[in-house]
């Protein structure tokens, strides 16, 4: 599981280790912020062919020009000038 809960879980684990290693007082009991493992996830969806509507997007394309150098950025600069 990743997301907003990860920093809190990491802090709890680090705090427990600091207490054990530096203070010599190990913490008993389970980690409180660790969510239980769930086994009821849905099965993966089957892979399907790309529809004709998106086939034109396949293949080699030029790299993006970079931040602030794209079509709309240049258009904004023309309007501002």
C-alpha positions in Angstrom: 0.0 0.0 0.0 1.3 3.4 -0.9 -0.1 6.8 -0.4 -0.6 9.3 2.5 -0.3 6.6 5.1 3.3 5.7 4.3 5.1 8.6 6.0 3.2 7.9 9.3 4.1 4.2 9.1 7.7 5.0 8.4 7.8 7.4 11.3 6.4 4.7 13.6 8.9 2.1 12.4 11.8 4.5 12.8 10.7 5.6 16.3 10.5 2.0 17.4 14.0 1.3 16.1 15.4 4.5 17.7 13.8 3.5 21.0 15.2 -0.1 20.7 18.7 0.8 19.6 19.4 4.1 21.4 17.3 3.7 24.6 17.5 -0.1 24.9 13.8 -0.4 25.5 12.2 -2.5 22.7 8.6 -1.9 21.9 6.3 -4.8 22.4 3.2 -5.3 20.3 2.3 -5.0 16.7 2.9 -1.9 14.6 -0.3 0.1 14.9 -0.2 2.0 11.5 0.5 -1.1 9.4 -2.7 -2.0 7.5 -3.5 -5.7 7.3 -2.8 -7.5 4.1 -5.9 -7.9 2.0 -6.4 -11.0 -0.1 -9.6 -10.0 -1.8 -8.2 -8.0 -4.7 -10.0 -8.3 -8.0 -8.5 -10.5 -10.8 -6.5 -8.7 -13.5 -8.4 -7.5 -16.5 -7.7 -9.2 -19.8 -5.5 -7.4 -22.2 -7.4 -6.1 -25.3 -6.3 -4.8 -28.6 -6.0 -1.0 -29.2 -9.1 0.3 -30.9 -8.8 2.0 -34.3 -9.5 5.3 -32.7 -6.1 5.3 -31.0 -3.9 3.5 -33.5 -2.6 6.8 -35.0 -0.8 7.4 -31.7 1.4 4.2 -32.1 4.9 4.5 -33.4 7.8 6.9 -33.2 7.1 10.5 -32.3 9.4 13.5 -31.8 10.4 14.2 -28.2 8.6 17.0 -26.3 10.4 20.3 -26.8 10.8 20.9 -23.1 9.0 23.0 -20.5 7.8 26.4 -21.8 8.8 25.5 -25.4 5.7 23.7 -26.5 3.0 24.9 -29.0 0.8 26.6 -26.4 3.7 28.2 -24.5 4.9 29.8 -27.8 1.4 30.9 -28.6 1.2 32.7 -25.2 4.5 34.4 -25.8 3.2 35.7 -29.2 0.0 37.1 -27.6 2.0 38.8 -24.8 4.4 40.4 -27.3 
